[in-house]
C-alpha cells in the first residue's frame, strides 16, 4: 500500500483557493482507485485542511512521479508519499 498526504492550502497564498472537488478531480486524473480521508494538518506551523490517500498498490515510484505532477497542478510545495517529502 502507498500512503500519500496532500495539504490543501496554496503554497503561495497560504490558504485554500481550489475547491475540494478540484482536488479530487486532479487526483482522479492519476489515481484510479484509493480511499481518501479528510483531515487537518500542520505544515510549517500553519493549520490546513489535508487529504490522506491510501492506495492499494505497491508501485511507489509511480506515485512519487504523480506527487511531482500534483505539486504543480495543485500549487503545493511538497506532497508526502510513504513518509518521503516529494517536490515538483
C-alpha positions in Angstrom: 0.0 0.0 0.0 1.1 3.5 -0.8 0.1 6.4 1.5 0.0 10.0 0.3 -0.7 13.2 2.2 -1.7 16.4 0.4 -2.3 19.7 2.1 -5.0 21.8 0.5 -3.6 25.3 1.1 -2.0 27.1 -1.9 1.8 27.3 -1.3 2.0 30.9 -2.2 -1.3 32.3 -0.7 -1.3 30.1 2.4 -5.0 29.4 2.2 -7.2 27.0 0.2 -8.0 28.5 -3.1 -9.1 25.4 -5.1 -12.5 23.9 -4.2 -12.4 20.4 -2.7 -13.8 19.0 -6.0 -10.9 20.4 -7.9 -8.5 18.4 -5.7 -10.5 15.2 -6.1 -10.7 15.7 -9.9 -6.9 16.3 -10.2 -6.2 13.2 -8.0 -8.6 11.2 -10.1 -6.6 12.0 -13.3 -3.7 10.0 -12.0 -5.1 7.6 -9.4 -7.8 5.3 -10.4 -8.7 3.8 -7.0 -7.9 4.9 -3.5 -9.5 5.7 -0.2 -9.4 9.4 0.8 -9.6 10.7 4.3 -10.2 14.4 5.0 -8.1 15.7 7.9 -6.5 18.8 9.4 -2.7 19.1 9.4 0.0 21.5 10.3 2.6 22.5 7.7 5.4 24.7 9.0 3.0 25.7 11.9 0.2 26.6 9.6 -3.1 24.7 10.0 -4.7 23.5 6.8 -7.3 21.0 5.5 -5.4 17.9 4.3 -6.1 14.7 2.4 -4.7 11.3 3.3 -4.8 8.8 0.4 -4.5 5.1 0.9 -3.7 3.5 -2.4 -3.7 -0.3 -2.7 -0.8 -0.6 -5.0 2.9 -1.3 -4.4 4.3 0.9 -7.2 5.8 3.7 -5.1 7.9 5.0 -7.9 4.8 5.7 -10.0 3.2 7.6 -7.1 6.3 9.7 -6.5 6.0 10.9 -10.1 2.3 11.5 -9.6 3.1 13.6 -6.5 5.5 15.7 -8.5 2.8 16.4 -11.1 0.2 17.1 -8.4 2.5 19.6 -6.7 2.5 21.7 -9.9 -1.2 21.3 -10.6 -2.4 21.9 -7.1 0.4 24.5 -6.3 1.9 22.5 -3.4 5.4 22.9 -2.0 5.5 19.2 -1.4 3.4 16.1 -1.1 4.3 13.2 1.3 4.5 9.7 -0.3 5.2 6.9 2.2 6.9 9.3 4.6 9.1 10.9 1.9 8.6 14.7 1.1 8.3 15.0 -2.7 8.5 18.3 -4.5 8.0 19.1 -8.2 
